Amino acid sequence: MELRKYADYTVKTYVHHFECFMNRYRDIEPTQINENEIREYLKILVRKGRSNSYINQSIH
């Protein structure tokens, strides 16, 4: 992200989303997380009423 000159706030936002995702699946080895877990996480965000932009940031 630094090489692409992302703003500091943008980097912090993406790191935050990544940490939230990884914390959700902390009992699973990262290499074992598959499409099903990703879809489940997105469903959780939708059920929590997160905005489309929030969800989009979560999956980039």
N, C-alpha and C positions, 0 to 999 in steps of 0.2 A: 504494500500500500504506500509505503514511503517512496518507492521508485515511481509510482504512478502519481505521486504528489497529492494524495488524498488529504483533506483537511484533518487536523487533529481531532476535531469533534466527530467526524465521520469514522475515523479509525476507532475511537473510543466506543462509538455506537455499535460497530460491527463486532468488536471484541466482547462487548456486553452481551450481544445476542448469541455469540458463539459460546460464551461461558454458561449462559442460561441453558442452551441446548445440551451442552456436555454435562452439566449438573443433573439434568433430567435423566440422563442415561449413564450416570457415574458407575453403575454396577455392571456395565457392559464394556468390554474392550473396544476402544474406538474403531479398530479395524473390523469389528463384528457388527457395527451399526449399519443397518441396511435401509432400503427404501421404505419398508414397513414402519420402522421407528421414525423416520423423517415424516412420513404421512401422519402418523399418530401425533407427533409433536405439533404439526400444523393444525390438526383438528383441535388440539387443546387450545391453541391460540385463538382459533375461531370461536370456540365455546366460551372463552374468556372475554369475547367481544373486542379483541384487538383490531385495529384498523388495517385496511389493506396495505398501507405503506409500512406499518409496523411488521406485518407478516412478510412482506417483500424483503425488508431489511434482514429479517431473520433467516432467510434462505439464500442470501447472496454470499 
